[in-house]
Structure formats: C-alpha cells, structure tokens
Amino acid sequence: MFRLFASSSKGALRTAAKNQQVRNLSIHEYMSANLLSEAGIKVPKGHVATTPEEAYQAAKDLGASDLVIKAQVLAGGRGKGHFDSGLKGGVKVIYSPEEARDLASKMINHRLFTKQTGVHGKECNKVFIVERKYVRREYYFAILMDRATRGPVLVASAQGGVDIETVAAEDPEAIIKLPVDINKGLSLESAQTLASQLGFVGNAREEAADTFLKLYKLFLAKDATQIEINPLVETSDHQVMCMDAKFGFDDNASFRQKDVFSLRDPTQEDPREVQAEKWDLNYIGLDGRIGCLVNGAGLAMSTMDIIKLHGGEPANFLDVGGSATAKQISEAFKIISSDSGVSAALVNIFGGIMRCDVVAQGIIDAVKELDLKIPLVVRLQGTN
C-alpha cells in the first residue's frame, strides 16, 4: 500500500487510538475490478476461481492464449512472494487452461508470504484469471485522503508497475501530487493537465483524463479512503486500462455502503481484531509479550509507553472504553490470552465512567473460565 502520507508505525498507532481504532475496509482485486467495470472504467476481462477446476474453466472461457493468474490475498508484493506449497510468486503468466489448473492447485488453500503478510502469511482462497495485455507504457495513479490538505489528493507517476514507495524515496520529483477541493471536485481541465504531465498524448490523453474523472467520482460515491491503480497502462492499441487496483473504504460509512461492506473477507484479517470488533473492543495486535487491558485510548497509549520505558514490549493495544460490561472484559482477556506470545498481562483501569467492580468481575470470570496461568497485574482506581 502506498504510504507517502503515512507516518511512522507508532504515529499510525497513536492516530488509530485517538480515533477509537479506525478499521478501513480493503477488498480483493477481483472485487475492485468489478467496481471499476461498473463505473465504466476499462479493465482486463477476468474470472475468479475457488478451485483448480474452476480456474481451468475460467481460463477456457476467456478463450485467450495469454493469461495471468493472480493469488487473491490482501497484501502487497504478491509477485515476489512465495507459498507454503513451494511455489514462488503469487502472480504468474499462463498459456493454457491446464497450466491455470496446475498453478491454482499450488495457490488455493495455501498460505502466501510477502513482505506485507508478516511471518504467518495469509491464506489464499481464490485466484483471479485475467487476459494478458501488452502495454506500451505503465503509470501509477492513486486517490488518497490527505490530512495536510484536508481532502482528496491525486498522486501519479510516469514510473508505474514498480514499488512506488521506492520511486518516492529515490526520485521524489517523479511523483506528481494534485490536491482536489472536495467542494469543487476534479475538473476536466485539471484531469487533462495531469494526463499531459504523465506523458499521455492524442486520444490516449483524453481517455486518461476521462479515467481520472471516473475514478474520482467512484472515490466519492463509495466513501473510499484510497484507490490505487498500479499499473495504469496504455496498451499497444492505445487503450487506457487499469491493470491492478487496490481499494480502501471508510468504515464509518458502512451504514450507507452496505453493498461494498458485504465484500469484506474476514479470513484476510487478524482474527483477534475481528473478534474484538464483535465485542465492540478497540484492539490492535503488536509484537510484544505484555498484554494490556486499559480503558481510554490516552491511558492505553500511556500504559504502553510506561511498559516500553521500563524495557518491556506491549503485546497489544486494547481499549475497553467507558461502558464495558463484565462479559466484554472477559472476552477481552480471551483475545489477549489467544496470543501465544503473551507471557504476562497488565490491567490499568481509571474508574471514571467505567466501574471498577464491573472490571473486577470480568477479570474473575475470565480467570476461572480460561484457567489463566500467566502473571496478572491489576490496577483499579476510581468508581467502586
């Protein structure tokens, strides 16, 4: 994911805590392709498959001799990743339905490991078979929400199809940024100027500008936080197409984007965070060994800082809020104890709105139910 506007991991965590843990929905590539197609934006033809036989049939139905099979995993760097089956690369060029079936058998129901999946990798449950396009040039295009300008910003580069973060670090002048006044929107003139800056000419320039306008309209219509196209290409027959897409959506808009949020794939998320969301708990898993259960984002961050100050490493951020029940406290302990790396737990509660006796009862219930064996340090101060 492109992070020109992202801060450090600690800063990102502080931001998440301040905003009561923002969970922005991400969807699979084939779903993004469907959204683009519905918006009138050109994408390669493709079919999704959940079994090797379906992959065989998908390749056969496309009727092309040059195809690409892509593992559907919500992580970057798929092309350079590897599977636990021994297969190297989650994006492969194929030339026959038989080859599609063979590679699908080494992808589906196997874990893919990339620089973004972490040490446990991510399960691949589907593959996307698409027609292969021959391109003249590759570009990068994205629309992001930028806090600095308090609105959308278009980010583009003539150096597409590569790691854009590397381009930004090594050649910052290759990155074009165009803030958009959300009240005025993206104008045709601005879109055309951007297309020219990227090097599009003739009919391709007009088609690129039209694509930018449609992407911006889709960005607003779907309450997106990110649309990243890498690469955006001009094909050998001068068509402008989106070859790969990543979408992110604002979870605060889930009530009015039910069609989009129905596309969520919980198997691609941290199961602890999925469970925490069910119980209305704000949880973020970390890599330390001291589990934390705190009420209030500010106190939670301070508690984590104190642990760090004394040489420890927090295993999680967990804010139970000010109105948690004993059952929620108990479920919070289940989530903390599900992390095999946790060797101790610290409870730090300031009882203002939150009642300390409710927390105490939740802790007692959790200890009895889970038969906790790890050391538990509890500090309760305030109401009851």
C-alpha positions, 0 to 999 in steps of 0.5 A, spaced: 500 500 500 502 506 498 504 510 504 507 517 502 502 520 507 503 515 512 507 516 518 511 512 522 508 505 525 507 508 532 504 515 529 499 510 525 498 507 532 497 513 536 492 516 530 488 509 530 487 510 538 485 517 538 480 515 533 477 509 537 481 504 532 479 506 525 478 499 521 478 501 513 475 496 509 480 493 503 477 488 498 480 483 493 482 485 486 477 481 483 472 485 487 475 492 485 475 490 478 468 489 478 467 496 481 471 499 476 467 495 470 461 498 473 463 505 473 465 504 466 472 504 467 476 499 462 479 493 465 482 486 463 476 481 462 477 476 468 474 470 472 475 468 479 476 461 481 475 457 488 478 451 485 483 448 480 477 446 476 474 452 476 480 456 474 481 451 468 474 453 466 475 460 467 481 460 463 477 456 457 472 461 457 476 467 456 478 463 450 485 467 450 492 464 449 495 469 454 493 469 461 495 471 468 493 468 474 493 472 480 493 469 488 487 473 491 490 475 498 490 482 501 497 484 501 502 487 497 508 484 493 504 478 491 509 477 485 515 476 489 512 472 494 512 465 495 507 459 498 507 454 503 506 449 497 513 451 494 511 455 489 514 462 488 510 468 486 503 469 487 502 472 480 504 468 474 503 468 466 499 462 463 498 459 456 493 454 457 487 452 461 491 446 464 497 450 466 491 455 470 489 448 473 496 446 475 498 453 478 491 454 482 492 447 485 499 450 488 495 457 490 488 455 493 488 453 500 495 455 501 498 460 505 502 466 501 508 470 504 510 477 502 513 482 505 506 485 507 503 478 510 508 478 516 511 471 518 504 467 518 502 469 511 495 469 509 491 464 506 489 464 499 482 462 497 481 464 490 485 466 484 483 471 479 484 469 471 485 475 467 487 476 459 494 478 458 495 485 455 501 488 452 502 495 454 506 500 451 507 504 457 505 503 465 503 509 470 501 509 477 495 513 479 492 513 486 486 517 490 488 518 497 485 522 503 490 527 505 490 530 512 495 536 510 490 538 505 484 536 508 481 532 502 482 528 496 489 528 493 491 525 486 498 522 486 501 519 479 507 517 476 510 516 469 514 510 473 508 505 474 508 497 475 514 498 480 514 499 488 512 506 488 514 507 495 521 506 492 520 511 486 518 516 492 524 515 496 529 515 490 526 520 485 521 524 489 520 529 483 517 523 479 511 523 483 506 528 481 501 530 487 494 534 485 490 536 491 482 536 489 477 541 493 472 536 495 467 542 494 469 543 487 471 536 485 476 534 479 475 538 473 476 536 466 481 541 465 485 539 471 484 531 469 487 533 462 493 537 465 495 531 469 494 526 463 499 531 459 504 531 465 504 523 465 506 523 458 499 521 455 498 524 448 492 524 442 486 520 444 490 516 449 490 523 453 483 524 453 481 517 455 486 518 461 483 524 463 476 521 462 479 515 467 481 520 472 474 523 472 471 516 473 475 514 478 474 520 482 467 520 482 467 512 484 472 515 490 466 519 492 460 515 491 463 509 495 466 513 501 473 510 499 479 512 503 484 510 497 484 507 490 490 505 487 491 503 480 498 500 479 499 499 473 495 504 469 497 502 462 496 504 455 496 498 451 499 497 444 492 499 441 492 505 445 487 503 450 487 506 457 486 500 462 487 499 469 491 493 470 491 492 478 487 496 483 487 496 490 481 499 494 480 502 501 473 504 504 471 508 510 468 504 515 464 509 518 460 509 512 458 502 512 451 504 514 450 507 507 455 502 503 452 496 505 453 493 498 461 494 498 461 492 506 458 485 504 465 484 500 469 484 506 473 477 507 474 476 514 479 470 513 484 476 510 484 479 517 487 478 524 482 474 527 483 477 534 481 484 531 475 481 528 473 478 534 474 484 538 470 488 533 464 483 535 465 485 542 465 492 540 473 492 543 478 497 540 484 492 539 490 492 535 495 486 535 503 488 536 509 484 537 510 484 544 509 479 550 505 484 555 498 484 554 494 490 556 487 491 558 486 499 559 480 503 558 481 510 554 485 510 548 490 516 552 491 511 558 492 505 553 497 509 549 500 511 556 500 504 559 504 502 553 509 507 553 510 506 561 511 498 559 516 500 553 520 505 558 521 500 563 524 495 557 518 491 556 514 490 549 506 491 549 503 485 546 497 489 544 493 495 544 486 494 547 481 499 549 475 497 553 472 504 553 467 507 558 461 502 558 464 495 558 460 490 561 463 484 565 462 479 559 466 484 554 472 484 559 472 477 559 472 476 552 477 481 552 482 477 556 480 471 551 483 475 545 489 477 549 490 470 552 489 467 544 496 470 543 501 465 544 506 470 545 503 473 551 507 471 557 504 476 562 498 481 562 497 488 565 490 491 567 490 499 568 483 501 569 481 509 571 474 508 574 471 514 571 465 512 567 467 505 567 466 501 574 471 498 577 467 492 580 464 491 573 472 490 571 473 486 577 468 481 575 470 480 568 477 479 570 474 473 575 470 470 570 475 470 565 480 467 570 476 461 572 473 460 565 480 460 561 484 457 567 489 463 566 496 461 568 500 467 566 502 473 571 496 478 572 497 485 574 491 489 576 490 496 577 483 499 579 482 506 581 476 510 581 468 508 581 467 502 586 
